[in-house]
Amino acid sequence: MRNFVYLIGSADDFESFDDFRAAWQGGVHAGEFSNFNASAYYVSISTESRVEGCERLEDVAHLIGRGRAMGDGWSFDNCWGLLVEE
């Protein structure tokens, strides 16, 4: 099993992509990250999982995370997105 987090946040709340990534990596993580206009979507995938068109497990996790974000009403407009493995 591999565990990922897909992060998405408003570019208005972060000056750059590096600031967005630093907000997560800088110890903010799940609880405090939500103080921003941002969300975290946790994805756990069995290492045996395969999806046609996706060469790597990270690609599958990225698709799932993005799909969950879009299902929650997020848009790619004026947003930062990032997949991290935990």
TARACOR-V482228 format. One record per residue. N is the residue number from 1. PSI is psi as a letter, one per 30 degrees, with the letter a starting at -180 (999 if undefined). OMEGA is omega in degrees with one decimal (none if undefined). Layout:
<<N:PSI:OMEGA> <N:PSI:OMEGA>>
This chain:
<<1:k:174.4> <2:k:-175.4> <3:k:-178.5> <4:l:171.1> <5:k:172.7> <6:k:-177.7> <7:k:175.4> <8:k:-178.5> <9:l:179.5> <10:k:177.6> <11:f:176.9> <12:f:-178.6> <13:f:-176.2> <14:k:-176.5> <15:f:-178.8> <16:l:175.7> <17:e:178.8> <18:e:176.4> <19:e:177.9> <20:e:179.5> <21:e:-179.2> <22:e:178.4> <23:e:178.0> <24:e:-174.9> <25:f:-175.3> <26:g:177.3> <27:f:-179.7> <28:e:-178.8> <29:a:-163.7> <30:d:-173.5> <31:e:-177.1> <32:f:178.0> <33:e:-179.3> <34:f:173.7> <35:f:175.3> <36:l:171.2> <37:i:-173.9> <38:l:178.4> <39:l:177.4> <40:k:-179.9> <41:j:-176.8> <42:k:-178.3> <43:k:174.7> <44:k:-175.2> <45:k:174.8> <46:k:-178.5> <47:f:178.2> <48:f:-177.0> <49:k:178.2> <50:k:174.6> <51:k:179.3> <52:k:-179.6> <53:f:178.4> <54:j:-178.2> <55:e:-174.6> <56:l:177.5> <57:e:177.5> <58:e:178.6> <59:e:178.1> <60:e:179.6> <61:e:179.2> <62:e:178.7> <63:e:179.9> <64:e:179.9> <65:e:178.2> <66:e:179.4> <67:e:178.4> <68:e:178.6> <69:e:179.7> <70:e:176.7> <71:f:177.2> <72:g:176.4> <73:g:176.7> <74:l:176.4> <75:l:176.9> <76:f:-179.6> <77:k:174.7> <78:h:179.7> <79:l:170.6> <80:k:176.1> <81:k:-176.6> <82:k:173.1> <83:k:176.0> <84:k:176.0> <85:k:179.6> <86:999:none>>
